[in-house]
């Protein structure tokens, strides 16, 4: 059994590695990924994102099972990756050099 509910088993192989609990981990993974890897993740998960979100919204946010937390963390990663795929066409923000941003607060998952 995987970390996602059975109805999302088809996206688990690509999506589960992106179900990271912290913004900093998601950002580091995006920076370390190739565009091909980012595009594969985006093209696999984005078409199912509304369905995933609807599934997550069917649970009380204060009592999410681990599988729902994993799905939401994957969706948080999708947001970060979407900028790289749709806008920048590269893993890092263009023209920012070595600049970085570290988060100290996370969404409650």
C-alpha positions in Angstrom: 0.0 0.0 0.0 1.2 3.5 -0.9 0.9 6.8 0.8 -2.0 8.0 -1.4 -5.6 6.7 -1.4 -6.3 4.0 -3.9 -8.1 6.3 -6.4 -4.8 8.3 -6.8 -2.6 5.3 -7.2 -2.0 6.2 -10.9 -0.2 9.4 -9.9 1.6 8.1 -6.8 4.9 7.0 -8.5 5.4 10.6 -9.8 3.6 12.5 -7.0 4.7 10.8 -3.8 8.3 12.0 -4.0 6.9 15.5 -4.0 4.7 15.0 -0.9 7.2 16.9 1.2 6.1 18.4 4.5 8.1 21.6 4.4 8.3 24.5 2.0 12.1 24.4 2.3 12.2 20.8 1.2 9.8 21.4 -1.7 11.9 24.3 -2.8 15.2 22.4 -2.6 13.7 19.5 -4.6 12.5 21.9 -7.3 16.0 23.5 -7.5 17.6 20.0 -7.7 15.3 18.8 -10.4 15.8 18.9 -14.1 13.1 20.6 -16.3 12.2 17.1 -17.6 11.5 15.9 -14.1 9.5 19.1 -13.2 7.5 18.7 -16.5 6.7 15.1 -15.8 5.5 15.9 -12.3 3.4 18.8 -13.5 1.9 16.9 -16.5 1.0 14.0 -14.3 -0.4 15.8 -11.3 -2.0 19.0 -12.7 -4.8 17.2 -14.7 -5.9 15.5 -11.4 -5.3 18.5 -9.1 -9.0 19.6 -8.9 -10.0 16.0 -8.1 -7.3 15.7 -5.5 -8.3 19.0 -3.9 -12.0 18.0 -3.8 -11.0 14.8 -2.1 -8.9 16.6 0.5 -11.7 19.1 1.1 -14.1 16.2 1.9 -12.2 15.8 5.2 -12.2 18.0 8.3 -9.0 20.0 8.1 -8.4 19.5 11.9 -8.5 15.7 11.5 -6.8 14.9 8.2 -5.5 11.3 7.8 -1.9 10.9 6.7 -2.9 10.1 3.1 -4.7 13.5 2.9 -1.7 15.3 4.3 0.5 13.6 1.7 -1.9 14.7 -1.1 -1.9 18.3 0.2 1.8 18.4 0.4 2.0 17.2 -3.1 -0.3 20.0 -4.2 1.8 22.5 -2.4 4.7 21.2 -4.5 2.7 21.5 -7.6 2.2 25.2 -6.9 6.0 25.7 -6.7 6.6 23.6 -9.8 3.9 25.3 -11.8 5.9 28.6 -11.9 9.0 26.8 -13.1 7.1 25.0 -15.9 4.6 27.6 -16.9 6.5 30.9 -16.5 10.2 30.6 -15.9 11.0 27.5 -18.0 13.7 26.7 -15.5 13.9 25.4 -11.9 15.1 28.6 -10.4 13.6 32.1 -10.5 15.4 33.9 -13.4 17.9 36.7 -12.6 18.0 36.0 -8.9 21.5 34.7 -8.7 22.3 33.1 -5.4 19.3 34.7 -3.6 17.1 32.3 -1.6 14.1 32.4 0.7 13.8 30.2 3.7 10.4 29.7 5.3 10.0 29.6 9.0 6.3 28.9 9.2 4.4 26.2 7.3 0.7 25.6 6.4 -1.0 23.6 9.0 -1.2 20.1 7.6 
